[in-house]
Amino acid sequence: MIDQNISPTPLSTHIEQAVEQYLATADKDANDIYQVFLAELERPLLIATLKHTRGNQSKTAKLLGLNRGTLRSKLKAHGLL
């Protein structure tokens, strides 16, 4: 049974740590890391939400706040369709 009194670490904390680790090892001349992080985040987000909805694209789109067409475009862009 899960202890309801334990709250998970906020996602923002994990993201901040990942950004700090990336910057500590990144090339000093790195550019456009905003786009790098968006691209790196989007694919696993799509994969995890598809797993959560057992591959149901309509439910995945709703969960992500996207319309189904936009979801399909993103899935194609990431080679997931």
C-alpha positions in Angstrom: 0.0 0.0 0.0 1.2 3.5 -0.9 1.7 5.9 2.0 -0.5 8.9 1.3 1.5 11.1 3.5 4.6 11.0 1.3 4.5 13.4 -1.5 6.6 12.8 -4.6 9.4 15.2 -5.6 8.0 17.8 -7.9 8.8 17.3 -11.6 10.3 20.8 -11.7 13.0 19.7 -9.2 14.0 16.7 -11.4 14.1 19.0 -14.5 16.2 21.6 -12.7 18.7 18.9 -11.7 18.8 17.6 -15.3 19.4 21.1 -16.7 22.2 21.7 -14.1 23.9 18.4 -15.0 23.6 19.2 -18.7 25.0 22.7 -18.3 27.9 21.4 -16.2 29.0 19.1 -19.0 27.8 21.1 -22.1 30.1 22.7 -24.6 30.8 26.3 -23.5 29.6 27.4 -27.0 26.3 25.5 -26.8 23.4 27.3 -28.3 19.6 26.9 -28.5 19.4 24.6 -25.5 15.7 25.6 -25.1 14.9 23.7 -28.3 17.2 20.9 -27.3 15.3 20.4 -24.0 11.9 20.7 -25.6 12.8 18.0 -28.1 14.4 15.8 -25.4 11.3 16.1 -23.2 8.6 15.7 -25.8 9.5 12.2 -27.0 9.5 10.5 -23.6 6.4 12.4 -22.6 4.6 11.1 -25.7 5.9 7.5 -25.0 4.9 7.6 -21.3 1.4 9.0 -21.9 0.8 6.5 -24.7 1.7 3.7 -22.4 -0.5 5.1 -19.7 -3.5 5.2 -22.0 -2.6 1.8 -23.5 -2.0 3.3 -26.9 -5.3 5.2 -27.1 -4.4 8.3 -29.1 -7.7 10.1 -28.2 -7.1 9.6 -24.5 -3.4 10.6 -24.9 -4.3 13.7 -26.8 -6.9 14.7 -24.1 -4.4 13.9 -21.3 -1.8 16.2 -23.0 -4.3 18.9 -23.8 -3.7 18.5 -27.6 -6.1 17.8 -30.4 -5.7 14.3 -31.9 -4.3 15.7 -35.2 -1.5 17.6 -33.3 -0.7 14.5 -31.4 -0.4 12.5 -34.5 1.9 15.1 -36.1 4.1 15.0 -33.0 4.1 11.2 -33.0 5.2 11.2 -36.7 7.9 13.8 -36.0 9.4 11.6 -33.3 9.1 8.4 -35.3 6.4 6.9 -33.1 3.9 6.3 -35.8 
